[in-house]
Amino acid sequence: MHRILVVDDEPVVRKGIAFIIEHCAPEWVEVAQAESATEALRLMENSEFHLIVTDIHMPEMNGLQFLTEVRLLSPDIRGIIISGYNDFDYTRRALQLNCLDYLVKPVKKEELEEMVRKVVRLWEEENRARKKLDETEQLADQYRFRRLLNGEFDTVAEMYDCASALGLYPKAQMIAMLTLEVETRSYQLPLYLFAGELFREIDASVYRVDNDEVIVLMRHDNEDEADFWAGSVRQAERLLARWRLTSQAQFRASLCLLRDVSEFPSCRRKAKQTREGQTEWLTLQLLEAGHDARSEVATPAIRKALRMIEERFDQELSATGVANAVHLNPDYFSWLFHKEVGKTYTEHVTEIRMERAKQLLAERSIPAYEVAEKTGYQSVRNFNRVFKAWVGLSPIEFRKKYQANVQQDPG
């Protein structure tokens, strides 16, 4: 719908022009009216218009002065001048102000209708050209993104130029890549459109890849890494939840954090490998970053957390407390700890405590309740339960078995 503003200080003329325009192309236009240039400028402060139809002779400000002000506010707005004078100088100045036509009063109905049809044809041509340009740019972006995914570059500079054309700035922002693999190829387009609409509010980019993948890129320049990752996980889970409510189509999803555009190929390979191992549809897999996994703990925050656990395992040591101490979001800390260490935070703490408990139980002089206290358990009952689940024996049974073994093999 295009909005047209009719400006004329003569009510009968203004209403007549508005009526003809409105009934000539009701599916295309919406018409507003103003009795002066001043009132028209006030309307334009709060509403967007695509065409101005204005009389040239009005009190306070004439039509040419009004269109000059309009050009300052919105250079793309077109104008049509209506005048009682067939003056060449007026016509010349109107053309300079981006006017489409100059009509002389009394304006005939046929002239107005032809003018409206002319404007509608122009809008249709502009829409087709804009759509074609958008489609061409979308195809170009799809091609650029496929090159990034596949690492199809001869030089690093070429790769960075391609990324910049997509609005991805190397080494200056974090990227969360959400990969969606549809069960049936016919659902790729519906999922692509669904994701595009859902992620529009956070300015994410959505791409169709091959015949069965949809990839969403979420990025942020300045946000803390932990907060960004947690937010990306929430957005991915929101998509899964909304899709379940609207469609029966199935897909698998994986989310990967990248810190540089050079990580796209390795991140995609990891995503494919992970999805091939998924047995359930409509599930989300959280992956390591695009760089290669390392056997040793590399993240300083996790190394610090491990030192804290080793030094303070005999104290109350919650995952949230350690996460806060190393300045990470608790959810991201738990995910990163498992990725780096190969086990969950609880499993690691329990393992250290149980190994220490076994050492203490090997000594006759230390009662079980002290062993519980020295390994971070406030409740002996809880300590006994965890120890038996972990070792397979109660603390007393373990101590008896250990002492029996020592007696049998004193050397």
C-alpha positions as CSV (number, residue, x, y, z in Angstrom):
1,M,0.0,0.0,0.0
2,H,1.3,3.4,-1.0
3,R,0.3,6.6,0.8
4,I,-0.5,9.8,-1.1
5,L,-0.9,13.2,0.6
6,V,-3.2,15.8,-1.2
7,V,-2.4,19.4,-0.2
8,D,-4.8,22.2,-1.2
9,D,-6.4,25.1,0.7
10,E,-9.6,24.8,-1.3
11,P,-11.7,22.1,0.5
12,V,-13.9,21.2,-2.5
13,V,-10.9,20.8,-4.9
14,R,-8.8,18.9,-2.3
15,K,-11.6,16.4,-1.5
16,G,-12.5,16.0,-5.1
17,I,-8.9,15.1,-6.0
18,A,-8.6,12.8,-3.1
19,F,-11.8,11.0,-4.0
20,I,-10.7,10.4,-7.6
21,I,-7.3,9.1,-6.6
22,E,-8.7,6.8,-3.9
23,H,-11.3,5.2,-6.2
24,C,-9.0,4.9,-9.2
25,A,-6.6,2.4,-7.4
26,P,-8.1,1.4,-4.1
27,E,-5.9,-1.7,-3.8
28,W,-2.7,0.4,-4.3
29,V,-3.2,3.7,-2.5
30,E,-4.3,5.3,0.8
31,V,-5.0,9.0,0.6
32,A,-4.6,11.7,3.4
33,Q,-5.4,15.4,3.1
34,A,-4.0,18.7,4.4
35,E,-5.3,22.2,3.9
36,S,-1.9,23.9,4.1
37,A,1.8,23.1,3.7
38,T,2.3,23.6,7.4
39,E,-0.3,21.0,8.3
40,A,1.2,18.7,5.6
41,L,4.7,18.9,7.2
42,R,3.2,18.1,10.6
43,L,1.6,15.0,9.1
44,M,4.9,13.9,7.5
45,E,6.6,14.0,10.9
46,N,4.5,11.0,12.1
47,S,3.6,9.3,8.8
48,E,5.4,8.1,5.7
49,F,4.2,9.2,2.3
50,H,5.3,8.1,-1.2
51,L,3.7,10.9,-3.3
52,I,2.6,14.5,-2.7
53,V,-0.1,16.1,-4.8
54,T,-0.1,19.8,-4.0
55,D,-1.6,23.1,-5.2
56,I,1.0,25.7,-6.1
57,H,-0.7,28.8,-4.7
58,M,-1.4,28.5,-1.0
59,P,-1.2,30.9,2.0
60,E,1.9,30.8,4.3
61,M,3.9,28.6,1.9
62,N,3.4,27.9,-1.7
63,G,3.6,24.5,-3.3
64,L,7.2,24.9,-4.7
65,Q,8.4,26.1,-1.3
66,F,6.6,23.2,0.3
67,L,8.2,20.6,-2.0
68,T,11.6,22.2,-1.4
69,E,11.1,21.5,2.4
70,V,9.8,18.0,1.5
71,R,13.0,17.2,-0.4
72,L,15.1,18.1,2.6
73,L,13.0,15.7,4.8
74,S,12.7,12.8,2.3
75,P,14.6,13.2,-1.0
76,D,12.9,10.1,-2.5
77,I,9.3,11.4,-2.3
78,R,7.8,12.3,-5.6
79,G,5.5,15.2,-6.2
80,I,2.8,16.4,-8.6
81,I,2.0,20.1,-8.9
82,I,-1.5,21.4,-9.6
83,S,-1.7,25.1,-10.7
84,G,-4.1,27.5,-12.2
85,Y,-1.2,28.9,-14.3
86,N,0.4,27.2,-17.3
87,D,3.8,28.9,-16.6
88,F,7.0,27.4,-18.1
89,D,9.1,28.7,-15.1
90,Y,6.8,26.9,-12.7
91,T,7.1,23.7,-14.8
92,R,10.9,23.9,-14.9
93,R,11.2,24.4,-11.1
94,A,8.7,21.5,-10.5
95,L,10.8,19.1,-12.5
96,Q,13.9,20.2,-10.5
97,L,12.0,19.2,-7.4
98,N,11.5,15.5,-8.6
99,C,7.9,16.1,-9.7
100,L,6.3,13.5,-11.9
101,D,3.8,15.9,-13.5
102,Y,2.5,19.4,-13.7
103,L,-1.4,19.6,-14.1
104,V,-3.2,22.8,-14.9
105,K,-6.6,23.7,-13.3
106,P,-9.3,22.9,-13.8
107,V,-8.0,19.3,-13.7
108,K,-10.2,16.8,-15.6
109,K,-11.1,13.5,-14.0
110,E,-9.5,11.7,-17.0
111,E,-6.2,13.5,-16.4
112,L,-6.1,12.6,-12.7
113,E,-6.9,8.9,-13.5
114,E,-4.2,8.8,-16.1
115,M,-1.8,10.4,-13.6
116,V,-2.7,7.7,-11.0
117,R,-2.2,4.9,-13.5
118,K,1.2,6.4,-14.5
119,V,2.3,6.5,-10.9
120,V,1.0,2.9,-10.2
121,R,3.0,1.7,-13.3
122,L,6.1,3.4,-12.0
123,W,5.7,1.8,-8.6
124,E,5.2,-1.6,-10.2
125,E,8.3,-1.2,-12.2
126,E,10.3,0.0,-9.2
127,N,9.0,-3.0,-7.1
128,R,10.0,-5.4,-9.9
129,A,13.5,-3.9,-10.2
130,R,13.9,-3.8,-6.4
131,K,12.8,-7.5,-6.2
132,K,15.2,-8.5,-9.0
133,L,18.0,-6.6,-7.3
134,D,17.2,-8.3,-3.9
135,E,17.1,-11.7,-5.5
136,T,20.4,-11.1,-7.3
137,E,22.0,-10.0,-4.0
138,Q,20.6,-13.0,-2.2
139,L,22.1,-15.3,-4.8
140,A,25.4,-13.6,-4.5
141,D,25.3,-13.9,-0.7
142,Q,24.4,-17.6,-0.9
143,Y,27.4,-18.1,-3.2
144,R,29.7,-16.1,-0.9
145,F,28.5,-18.1,2.1
146,R,29.1,-21.5,0.4
147,R,32.6,-20.4,-0.3
148,L,33.2,-19.6,3.4
149,L,31.7,-22.9,4.4
150,N,33.9,-24.9,2.0
151,G,37.0,-22.7,2.5
152,E,37.3,-22.1,-1.3
153,F,39.9,-19.4,-1.2
154,D,43.5,-19.0,-2.5
155,T,44.5,-16.4,0.0
156,V,43.5,-15.3,3.5
157,A,42.8,-11.8,2.2
158,E,40.3,-13.2,-0.3
159,M,38.5,-15.1,2.4
160,Y,38.3,-11.9,4.6
161,D,37.0,-9.9,1.7
162,C,34.2,-12.4,1.1
163,A,33.3,-12.4,4.8
164,S,33.2,-8.6,4.9
165,A,30.8,-8.6,2.0
166,L,28.5,-10.7,4.2
167,G,28.8,-8.4,7.1
168,L,31.1,-10.8,9.0
169,Y,34.2,-9.0,10.3
170,P,37.2,-11.3,10.8
171,K,38.6,-11.5,14.4
172,A,36.2,-8.7,15.5
173,Q,33.0,-10.6,16.4
174,M,31.8,-13.9,17.7
175,I,29.5,-16.0,15.5
176,A,27.1,-18.7,16.5
177,M,26.3,-21.0,13.6
178,L,23.0,-22.9,13.9
179,T,22.7,-25.7,11.4
180,L,19.4,-27.3,10.6
181,E,19.1,-30.5,8.6
182,V,15.6,-31.3,7.3
183,E,14.3,-34.9,7.2
184,T,12.7,-34.3,3.8
185,R,14.1,-31.9,1.2
186,S,10.7,-30.4,0.4
187,Y,10.7,-28.8,3.9
188,Q,13.9,-26.9,3.3
189,L,12.2,-23.8,1.9
190,P,9.4,-23.7,4.6
191,L,12.1,-24.0,7.3
192,Y,14.2,-21.3,5.6
193,L,11.3,-18.9,5.5
194,F,10.2,-19.7,9.1
195,A,13.8,-19.2,10.5
196,G,14.1,-15.9,8.5
197,E,11.0,-14.5,10.0
198,L,11.8,-15.7,13.6
199,F,15.3,-14.4,13.6
200,R,14.6,-11.1,11.8
201,E,14.3,-9.2,15.1
202,I,17.9,-10.1,16.2
203,D,19.3,-9.3,12.7
204,A,20.5,-12.8,12.0
205,S,21.4,-14.1,8.6
206,V,19.7,-17.2,7.2
207,Y,21.0,-19.3,4.3
208,R,19.9,-22.3,2.3
209,V,22.8,-24.8,1.7
210,D,22.7,-27.8,-0.6
211,N,19.2,-29.4,-0.6
212,D,18.6,-30.2,3.0
213,E,20.3,-27.6,5.2
214,V,19.3,-24.2,6.6
215,I,22.0,-22.3,8.4
216,V,21.4,-19.3,10.7
217,L,24.3,-17.0,11.7
218,M,23.9,-15.0,14.9
219,R,26.7,-12.5,15.6
220,H,27.7,-9.9,18.1
221,D,30.7,-7.5,18.2
222,N,31.0,-6.5,21.8
223,E,29.0,-9.0,24.0
224,D,30.7,-11.1,26.6
225,E,31.4,-14.6,25.1
226,A,29.5,-16.5,27.8
227,D,26.5,-14.3,27.6
228,F,26.5,-14.4,23.8
229,W,26.7,-18.2,23.8
230,A,23.9,-18.6,26.4
231,G,21.7,-16.2,24.3
232,S,22.4,-18.1,21.1
233,V,21.4,-21.4,22.9
234,R,18.1,-19.7,24.0
235,Q,17.4,-18.5,20.4
236,A,18.1,-22.0,19.0
237,E,15.8,-23.7,21.5
238,R,13.1,-21.1,20.8
239,L,13.2,-22.0,17.1
240,L,12.8,-25.7,18.0
241,A,9.9,-25.0,20.3
242,R,8.1,-22.8,17.8
243,W,8.6,-25.2,14.9
244,R,7.2,-28.1,16.9
245,L,4.0,-26.1,17.4
246,T,3.6,-25.1,13.7
247,S,4.9,-28.1,11.6
248,Q,5.1,-31.9,11.6
249,A,8.4,-31.7,9.6
250,Q,11.5,-33.0,11.3
251,F,15.0,-31.6,11.5
252,R,18.2,-32.1,13.4
253,A,20.0,-29.1,14.8
254,S,23.5,-28.2,16.0
255,L,24.9,-25.0,17.3
256,C,28.6,-24.1,17.1
257,L,30.5,-21.0,18.3
258,L,33.2,-19.5,16.0
259,R,35.7,-16.9,16.9
260,D,37.0,-16.3,13.4
261,V,35.6,-16.8,9.9
262,S,38.4,-19.2,9.1
263,E,36.7,-21.7,11.4
264,F,33.6,-22.2,9.1
265,P,34.9,-25.4,7.3
266,S,35.9,-27.2,10.4
267,C,32.7,-26.2,12.2
268,R,30.6,-27.5,9.4
269,R,32.5,-30.8,9.3
270,K,32.0,-31.2,13.0
271,A,28.3,-30.4,12.7
272,K,27.8,-33.0,10.0
273,Q,29.6,-35.7,12.0
274,T,27.5,-34.9,15.1
275,R,24.2,-34.9,13.2
276,E,25.0,-38.2,11.6
277,G,25.2,-39.7,15.1
278,Q,21.9,-38.2,16.2
279,T,19.1,-40.8,16.5
280,E,16.4,-38.3,17.5
281,W,14.8,-35.6,15.5
282,L,14.0,-32.1,16.7
283,T,17.0,-32.1,19.1
284,L,19.8,-29.6,19.5
285,Q,23.5,-30.5,19.8
286,L,25.9,-28.0,21.3
287,L,29.3,-28.3,19.7
288,E,32.8,-27.2,20.4
289,A,34.1,-24.1,18.5
290,G,35.2,-24.5,15.0
291,H,38.9,-24.9,15.8
292,D,40.3,-28.4,16.3
293,A,39.7,-30.1,19.7
294,R,42.7,-30.5,21.9
295,S,43.4,-33.2,24.3
296,E,44.6,-30.9,27.0
297,V,42.6,-28.2,28.7
298,A,43.3,-24.9,26.9
299,T,40.8,-22.4,28.3
300,P,42.4,-20.3,31.2
301,A,39.1,-20.2,33.0
302,I,38.7,-24.0,33.1
303,R,42.4,-24.4,34.2
304,K,41.6,-22.0,37.0
305,A,38.5,-23.9,37.9
306,L,40.4,-27.2,38.1
307,R,43.0,-25.6,40.5
308,M,40.1,-24.4,42.6
309,I,38.6,-27.9,42.8
310,E,41.9,-29.5,43.7
311,E,42.5,-26.9,46.5
312,R,39.0,-26.7,47.9
313,F,37.3,-30.0,47.2
314,D,36.8,-30.3,51.0
315,Q,34.6,-27.3,51.0
316,E,31.1,-26.5,49.6
317,L,31.9,-26.1,45.9
318,S,28.9,-25.6,43.6
319,A,29.3,-25.3,39.8
320,T,27.6,-21.8,40.0
321,G,30.1,-20.6,42.6
322,V,33.1,-21.8,40.6
323,A,31.6,-20.3,37.4
324,N,31.2,-16.9,39.1
325,A,34.8,-17.2,40.5
326,V,36.1,-17.6,36.9
327,H,33.7,-15.0,35.5
328,L,31.7,-17.3,33.3
329,N,28.0,-17.8,32.8
330,P,27.0,-20.9,34.8
331,D,25.4,-22.6,31.8
332,Y,28.3,-21.9,29.5
333,F,30.8,-22.9,32.2
334,S,29.1,-26.3,32.5
335,W,29.1,-26.8,28.8
336,L,32.8,-25.6,28.4
337,F,34.0,-27.7,31.4
338,H,32.5,-30.9,29.9
339,K,34.0,-30.1,26.5
340,E,37.5,-29.4,27.9
341,V,37.7,-32.0,30.7
342,G,35.7,-34.8,29.1
343,K,33.3,-35.2,32.0
344,T,30.7,-33.1,33.8
345,Y,31.6,-30.8,36.7
346,T,29.8,-33.0,39.2
347,E,31.5,-36.1,37.9
348,H,35.0,-34.5,38.2
349,V,34.4,-33.1,41.7
350,T,33.0,-36.5,42.9
351,E,35.9,-38.4,41.4
352,I,38.4,-36.2,43.3
353,R,36.5,-36.5,46.5
354,M,36.1,-40.2,46.2
355,E,39.8,-40.8,45.6
356,R,40.6,-38.7,48.6
357,A,38.0,-40.6,50.7
358,K,39.6,-43.9,49.8
359,Q,43.0,-42.6,50.9
360,L,41.5,-41.5,54.3
361,L,39.5,-44.7,54.8
362,A,42.7,-46.7,54.4
363,E,43.8,-45.2,57.7
364,R,42.2,-46.9,60.7
365,S,42.4,-43.9,63.0
366,I,40.0,-41.6,61.0
367,P,36.3,-42.3,61.6
368,A,33.9,-42.2,58.7
369,Y,32.2,-38.9,59.7
370,E,35.6,-37.2,59.6
371,V,36.3,-38.6,56.2
372,A,32.9,-37.1,55.1
373,E,33.9,-33.7,56.4
374,K,37.4,-33.8,54.9
375,T,35.9,-34.5,51.5
376,G,33.3,-31.8,51.4
377,Y,30.2,-33.6,52.7
378,Q,28.2,-32.0,55.4
379,S,26.0,-35.2,55.8
380,V,27.5,-38.6,56.6
381,R,24.4,-40.2,55.1
382,N,24.9,-38.4,51.8
383,F,28.6,-39.3,51.9
384,N,27.8,-43.0,52.4
385,R,25.3,-42.9,49.6
386,V,27.6,-41.3,47.1
387,F,30.6,-43.4,48.1
388,K,28.7,-46.7,47.6
389,A,27.3,-45.5,44.3
390,W,30.8,-44.6,43.1
391,V,32.9,-47.4,44.6
392,G,30.3,-50.2,44.8
393,L,31.0,-50.6,48.6
394,S,30.0,-48.7,51.7
395,P,32.8,-46.8,53.5
396,I,32.9,-49.5,56.2
397,E,32.9,-52.3,53.7
398,F,35.7,-50.6,51.7
399,R,37.8,-50.2,54.9
400,K,37.4,-53.8,55.9
401,K,38.3,-55.0,52.4
402,Y,41.3,-52.8,52.2
403,Q,42.6,-53.9,55.7
404,A,42.0,-57.5,54.7
405,N,44.1,-57.1,51.6
406,V,46.9,-55.4,53.5
407,Q,47.0,-58.3,56.0
408,Q,47.2,-60.8,53.2
409,D,49.9,-58.9,51.4
410,P,51.9,-57.0,54.0
411,G,54.7,-56.4,51.5
